[in-house]
Amino acid sequence: MTATTPAPTRARTASGGGTGIAVTLCRDPEQFARLAPEWDALFERCPTATPFQTHAWLHSWWLSYGTPGRLRLVLVRRGGVLVGAAPLMLAHRPFPVLVPLGGHISDFFDVLVDAGHVAEVTTALVRGLHRAMRGAVLDLREVRPGAAAERLFAQWEGPRRHRRDSVCLDLPGVPIEELFRRMPATSAKRRRAKLRKLDALGVEHRDVPAEKVPTAVATMIRLHGLQWEGRGVTPEHVRPRFAEHLTRAVTRMARTGHARICEYLVGGEVMASDMTLLSADLAGGYLDGVHPELRAKTDITSMLLRESARHTAATGRSTFSMLRGAEPYKLRWRPVEVGNQRLLMARRELRPVLAAYAGLRTARAAAVREARERVPGLLEWRSRLDEARSGGVRAVLRGVRAGERN
């Protein structure tokens, strides 16, 4: 397998004996950047891929969150054409582990496999991963049911473990009136009334063009901070690196039709904003921000969902996902619970290491569950401590506002 590195090291190639298949390992961030046209073309040939597998999202994540020297991209080419890719990074937890690019801010992971060559590309990826892993375990988190990564897991001949991961909540890609029919009649009636009240307020909405995404992202993060101020905002959402990543990734994704920011205005002022990430058959509501004044006047979830449902249905996508988390406000819409998967794999000689690593992950998950049950405020306290360590919400918001003015 070829290792693409910044240093002028001689490469070795592993090919598929007469099939024209070549597997390479890319460790060079500059080469990763240059892959964009090939990667984008491959993404369009992968019907199971989600927006979190676009080159724009993954490369931007690497620039903001990646650790120098640890990039690991397993690439498969057939006759010189990119037909498969596994975007990974080396980590130590505490054993050497290959983990997905995209990290904890990405709701789904998958490998890319050209739909026209599924069997041979999957086999080649398995071979490439086996070589790339060496002394490392492979830990694929947030694998959506039906993902191409499931086929890797099925073909893996070494030790492996299957675990449940996050729960996502999905709705069919239909207009909001059809979503109302999924609810009890009284609940649907209340939400229709709240939407009429919203319309009476004169709330307008607009899609943000790609060239205005940087300003729109800054506005959305400012509103998000205001929306959650004093209620335990997710610390990462107000850190500069998160804003930098979203600005860079979503600007590109908006140009290619893989992201959309919708702003809601009252009297010409943006009072709410939400971001949807898009792939061939899925729309995912990723982040939103709402001014507390508007939040106090109407049902914000219905407001955002009405427009998201309209857009999802109008573009022919079958699913609108509310992504990870089973919060009560999502459950009111009677969504379908979809469980992501965690797929652990290792080479045969690392069977004991995989067992130890899987045990550590299981113990950690149990400890988190127990903490939530025994001390409900503990995790929120830790979140607030993280905020303080990172400079606090207010300081970050001041920086975002200053960026908007500049």
N, C-alpha and C positions, 0 to 999 in steps of 0.2 A: 504494500500500500504506500502510495506516495505521500510524503509529509511536506506540505508547503510551509516553509518557514522564512522569516526575514533574512536569515543567514544563507549564503550561497552553498547550501549543503546538497550533495548529490542525492537525487530522489530515486526511490524504488517503486515500481509499478506492479500492482496485482491485477491481472485481467481474468476474464471469465472464459478462457479457453475456447476461442472461436465464436463467442457470442458478441464480441465487440464491447464487452463490459469492462470498465476500469474503475477501481475504487481508490480514492486518494484521501489523505488527512490534511486538512488546512489548519495551520496554526497562526497564520499571518493576518492581522487585522486589516492591512491594506488590501490584501487579496480578497478578504471578505467584502470590503467596500466595493471592489470592482466586480463582484459577482452579481450585483443588483439586476442587470437586464436578464441574465440567465435564470436567476432565482425567481424573478417576477413571472417569467414565462412558465417555469415549472409550477409555481404556485397556481396558476390558472389551469393547469392540467391535473390538479389534485382536488377532486370534488369534496373530500372530507376535511380539507385544511380550513382552519379558522383564521380570523384576522391576526391572531398572535403569532402566526407563522409567516407573515409577510416579511420581506427583506427590510422594509422601512422600520417596522416595529423592532425586529431582532437586532439589526445593526445599530439603531439608535439606543436600544437597551445596553448593548455592549459598550458603547461610548460613554454612557452615564454610570453603568454599574459593573462592567466587566473588570476582571483582575488581569493585569498585564502578564503575558506568558502562559495563560491558561485556556486560551481559545482552542476548541476542538470541534472542527466541522468535518464530519464524514460525508464525502461527496461521491456520487455514483454517476458515471457518464456512459452513454451507449452511443458508439460511433461519434464521440466527441460532444454529444449533446447532454446537458445536465438532466438526469432523469430521477435522481434521488438525493436526499440530503437529510442529515441528522444534526441539528444545531445544538452543540453541547459545550460545557465548560468544566474544567477540572477544579474540584474543591476538596477540602479535607474536613470530614465530619464524624469522628476524628480520623477515620480511614480515608485513603484516596477514593474519591467518588466522582463519576461523571454525571453532571446534572444539566437540566435543560437551560439554554439561554432563555431569558425572559423573566426568570426568577419569580418572586412572590407577587409581583405586580401584574403577572399574566395569568388569566383565568384558565387557559387551556394550553396543553402541549401536544405536539404531534411531530412526526417526521413527514417529510414530503416524498411522495411516491407517484411517479407518472402513471396515470390511470391506464395507459396503453401497454404498460410493461410491468404489471404489479408483481407477478411471481418472481421474475428474474431480478428485479430491483430489490425486492424484499430480501431475497437470498443474498444479494451482494451487500446490502446494508448490514445484515447479520454478520457476514464475514468481516466487513470493515470495522464494525463495532468490536468484534472479538479481538481484533488486532489492536485497535486503539485503546482498549481498556487496560491491557497488560496487568498491572497490579491493582487496578481500580474496580470498584463496584459500579454498576449502572443503576441510577435511581431516577426513574421517569415519573414525575408527579403530574397531577391534573390531566390525565389522559381521558378524553371524552369517549364515551361508548361509541363504537363504530370507527374509531380513529385507526389510521394506518399502523400506528405503533402496536396495536393489538396483534397484528400479523407477525411483527418482530418477536413479540413475546411467545406466540404460538410456535414459532420455528426454533426458538432458542433451545439448544441441546444441553446447556449447562444448568446449574442450580438457579432457581428463580422463585420469587415470592409475589403474590398478588395481594394488595391491600386496598381497602376503601379510602377514598380521599374526599375532597370537598363535595358538598351538595350544591347543585345549580338548579335554578327554577326557570322553566321554559313555558312560554305561551305560544299558541299557534299564530302564524302570521296572518291575522285577520283584523279588520277594522274594530274599533273599540265597541261598537254596538254588539258585535258578536261576542266580544269578551264579556260584556255585561250579562249576556245570557248564561254564562257559566256561574254567575253569582246568584245568591238568594234574591228574590224579587225586591225585598225591602232595601237591601244593600245597593242594588243597581239603581233603584229609584233615588236614593240619597246622593249617589255619585252623579247621576244625570243632573240633579238640582244644583250640585256644586259646580258642575261645568257651565250651567246656564249663568250662575253667579259670576264665574270667571269671565265669560263672554261679556257680561254687563260691565265689567271693569275695563273693558277695552284693551285686553291683552292681545298683542300681535306677536307673530313669530316669523323668523327668517332664517334661512340657511346661510352659513358663513362660507364665503368663497375661500379657496386655498390660500390666496395671497394675504388674507386677513386672519388666518388661523393663529399666528403668534399673539396678536392682541386679544383674540377671543379666548385663547387658553389662559392668559393672564387674568382676564375678567372672570372666567369660570372658577379658577382656583381661589380668587379673592372672594367670590360669592360662596364657594364651598366652605371656606374658612369661617365666614360670617354665619353660615347655616349651622355649623357644628360647634361654634365657639361656646365654651362652657359645658359641652356635652360629650367630650372625649373624641375629638377628631382623630382619624387615623394619622399618626405622625408623619408617615411617608408622603401623604398627600399635600403637605405644606412645606416639603423640603425643596430647595432649589434644583437638585438633580432630577426630581420627578417632573417639575415644570419644564426643565430643559429637554428631558426625554419626550414628553408629550408634544411640546412645540415642534421638535425636529421630526418625530415620527408622524404625527397627525398632519403636518403640512404636506408631506409626501403622500400619505394615504388618502387625503382629501382629493389630491390631483388624480389618483388612480381609481377613485370610487370605493375605497376601502375604509373610509372614515367620514363622519358627518358631525358637525356641531350645529345645533339649533339654538338660537337665542330668542328669548321672550321679552318683549318690551312693553312698558307702560309709560305713555306720554313721551316716547322717544328714548327712554332710559332702559338699559338692559337690567332686568330684575331677576332673570333666571337663565340658565344655560345648561344644556346637556350634550354629552358626547356619546355617539353610537359607533361601534366598530363593526365592519361589514365584510362578509365573505360571500361565496356563491349562494348559499342557501340559508345563511344565518345572520341575524342582526343582534348585536349584544349591547345593552345599555351599560356603558362602562363607568361614567362619572357625571355628576351634575352638581350645580350650585344654585341656590335659591336665596334671595334676599329675605331676611326675617320678616320684613313688612309684608311682602307678598305671601309668604308662608302662613302668616297669621290670618289671611283673608280667604284662602281657598284650599282645596284639596290638591296639593302639589303633585302627588303621584298620578292622579287622574289626568291632570293637565299635561304632564310629560308623556304619559303612556298614550294618550289620545293621538298625539302627533307621531310618536314612535310607531304605534300600531298602523297608522295610516301609511307611513312611509314604507314599513315592512311589507304590507299588503300590496301597495302600489308597485313595488319593485319585484314582486313575485317570489319573495323569500318565504319559506315555509315556517320558520321559527324566529320568534323574538325571545331572546334569553335575557333574564334579569341577572344572569351570571351567578357568582358564588354568594352563598349566604341565604339562610332561610328566615329572614326578618319578618315579623308579623305583618308589616304593611305590604309585603310581597304576597304573602299567603292568602290575603283577602281576595286575590284575583283567581284563586283555584288553579295555580300553575301545576305543571307536571314536575315532580322531583327527578332530577337526573344526577346520578352519582358518578363523579369522576373517579378514576382509578390511579393507584400508585403501583408501578411495575418495577420490581427489583430483579436484576440479573447479574450473574457473575460467571467467570470462567470456572471450569471444574476444580482447578487447584485452589480456588478461593472460596470453596463451599463454607469452611468455618468462618471466614471473614464475613460472608453474606449473612450467615446465621446470626453472628454477633451484631452486625449493623442493623438487621431487621429487628432484633431484640431491643436495641437501643431506641429505635424509632417508635416501637410499640410502647415501651416504657415512658418515653417522653409524652406521647399522645395521651396515655392514661393519666399522667401527672397533670397535664393541662386540664383534662376533663374534671379531675378531682378538685383542682383549684377553683374551677368555675362553680362547682357544686358547693364546696365548703366555704369559700370566701368569694362571693359574687363580685365584690368590688376590687378584688386583687388585680385582675388583668387590666381593669380600667386605670387603677393606680399606677401599674407599670407603664401603661400607655402614656399617662400624664408625665411620668418621670422621663420617658423617652423624649417627650415634647420639650421638657425643660432642658435636657441635655443638648438638644439640637437647636436651642435658642428660643424656643417657644413659638406659639402660633402668631402672636402679635408681631414679633420681630420679622417673621417670614412674610407676613401679609404686608408689612411696611415696605419690604423689599420688592414684593410683587407690584404694589402700587407705584413705587418709584420707577420700576421697569415700564409700567404702562405709560407714565408721564413722559419717559424718555423715548 
